Amino acid sequence: MKIECLVNGYVLPNLLYELIFLDEHEVNIDVQDWHDERVVDEMIGTYILPRFVSFNPDTKIVVRNTLRYLLATKDDASEIWDAIWEASSAPIPTPHGIRHFFKQCHDTLFDNELLPSNDELVNYHVNHDMHIANRLN
């Protein structure tokens, strides 16, 4: 299977793994202003970006593909956002919505890269098999 075209939603909970441990980093979730996008950007930069940087190159490609594909094809009401969020066990609120949170992650990780065009989307291979994600990292 070509990694450079793969989309797999199971890689995204792994990206958010460090959020589970915010209390151990002495982040009081209850006092953070989660409506403030700067607070969310800071959390992404502090906990999600280093996690992403630690991934192997193939996993980074699949994370990028997956975020780009889902953001381009799934609206706020899509159940896939809830499924990914629940699988991540991330304890933070998402007052602007889960999709919006992942868009902020995408913009931070990939420097505000444009989402794929319809012509690009047809090249992606969507396979949400959990075993594929487990083999990546």
C-alpha positions as CSV (number, residue, x, y, z in Angstrom):
1,M,0.0,0.0,0.0
2,K,1.3,3.4,-0.9
3,I,1.8,5.5,2.3
4,E,2.0,8.7,0.3
5,C,-1.7,8.5,-0.5
6,L,-3.0,6.8,2.6
7,V,-5.8,8.3,4.8
8,N,-6.4,6.5,8.1
9,G,-8.4,8.1,10.9
10,Y,-6.8,5.8,13.6
11,V,-3.5,7.8,13.4
12,L,-5.2,10.9,14.8
13,P,-5.9,9.7,18.4
14,N,-2.2,8.9,18.6
15,L,-1.4,12.5,17.6
16,L,-3.4,13.7,20.6
17,Y,-2.0,11.3,23.1
18,E,-0.1,13.8,25.2
19,L,-3.3,15.7,26.0
20,I,-4.3,12.8,28.3
21,F,-1.5,13.9,30.6
22,L,-2.2,17.6,30.9
23,D,-2.8,17.3,34.6
24,E,0.7,15.8,35.0
25,H,2.1,18.9,33.3
26,E,0.2,20.9,35.9
27,V,-2.3,22.3,33.3
28,N,-5.5,23.0,35.1
29,I,-8.0,22.2,32.4
30,D,-10.9,23.9,34.3
31,V,-9.3,27.4,34.4
32,Q,-8.1,27.5,30.8
33,D,-10.1,29.8,28.4
34,W,-10.8,27.2,25.7
35,H,-12.8,29.8,23.7
36,D,-9.5,31.7,23.3
37,E,-7.8,30.4,20.1
38,R,-4.4,31.5,21.4
39,V,-4.8,29.1,24.4
40,V,-5.7,26.3,22.1
41,D,-2.8,27.2,19.8
42,E,-0.4,27.1,22.7
43,M,-1.6,23.7,23.8
44,I,-1.2,22.4,20.2
45,G,2.3,23.9,20.0
46,T,3.3,22.6,23.4
47,Y,1.9,19.0,23.3
48,I,0.7,18.0,19.9
49,L,3.5,19.5,17.7
50,P,6.3,17.7,19.6
51,R,4.4,14.5,19.4
52,F,4.0,14.9,15.7
53,V,7.7,15.7,15.3
54,S,8.6,12.5,17.1
55,F,6.7,10.3,14.5
56,N,8.5,8.4,11.8
57,P,8.3,9.8,8.3
58,D,5.5,7.4,7.1
59,T,3.3,8.3,10.1
60,K,3.8,12.0,9.4
61,I,2.7,11.5,5.9
62,V,-0.5,9.6,6.9
63,V,-1.3,12.2,9.6
64,R,-1.0,15.0,7.0
65,N,-3.1,13.1,4.4
66,T,-5.7,12.2,7.0
67,L,-6.1,15.7,8.4
68,R,-6.2,17.3,4.9
69,Y,-8.7,14.7,3.5
70,L,-11.1,14.8,6.5
71,L,-11.0,18.6,6.7
72,A,-11.7,18.9,3.0
73,T,-14.5,16.3,2.9
74,K,-16.2,16.1,6.3
75,D,-18.2,18.9,7.8
76,D,-18.7,19.8,11.5
77,A,-21.6,17.3,11.9
78,S,-19.7,14.3,10.6
79,E,-19.7,11.4,13.1
80,I,-16.0,10.7,12.3
81,W,-14.9,13.7,14.3
82,D,-16.7,12.4,17.4
83,A,-15.3,8.9,16.9
84,I,-11.7,10.2,16.6
85,W,-12.1,12.5,19.6
86,E,-13.6,9.8,21.8
87,A,-10.8,7.4,20.8
88,S,-8.2,10.0,21.8
89,S,-9.6,10.4,25.3
90,A,-8.5,14.0,25.1
91,P,-9.9,15.7,28.3
92,I,-10.1,19.3,26.9
93,P,-13.4,20.9,25.8
94,T,-13.8,22.0,22.2
95,P,-16.2,25.0,22.3
96,H,-15.6,25.7,18.6
97,G,-16.1,22.1,17.6
98,I,-13.9,19.1,17.1
99,R,-13.4,19.8,13.4
100,H,-12.3,23.3,14.3
101,F,-9.8,21.9,16.8
102,F,-8.3,19.6,14.1
103,K,-8.2,22.5,11.7
104,Q,-6.1,24.4,14.2
105,C,-3.8,21.3,14.6
106,H,-3.5,21.1,10.8
107,D,-2.6,24.8,10.5
108,T,0.0,24.6,13.2
109,L,1.6,21.3,12.0
110,F,1.6,22.3,8.3
111,D,2.0,26.1,8.4
112,N,-1.5,27.0,7.2
113,E,-1.2,24.8,4.2
114,L,-4.2,24.9,1.8
115,L,-6.6,22.0,1.9
116,P,-6.5,19.7,-1.1
117,S,-8.5,20.5,-4.2
118,N,-11.1,18.0,-5.6
119,D,-8.5,16.9,-8.2
120,E,-6.1,16.0,-5.4
121,L,-8.7,14.3,-3.3
122,V,-9.2,11.5,-5.8
123,N,-5.6,10.4,-5.3
124,Y,-6.1,9.6,-1.7
125,H,-6.6,6.0,-0.6
126,V,-9.0,5.9,2.4
127,N,-8.6,2.9,4.6
128,H,-9.6,3.2,8.2
129,D,-8.3,-0.2,9.2
130,M,-6.8,0.1,12.7
131,H,-4.1,-2.5,12.0
132,I,-2.6,-0.2,9.4
133,A,-2.3,2.6,11.9
134,N,-0.8,0.3,14.5
135,R,2.0,-0.7,12.1
136,L,2.9,2.9,11.4
137,N,4.4,4.0,14.7
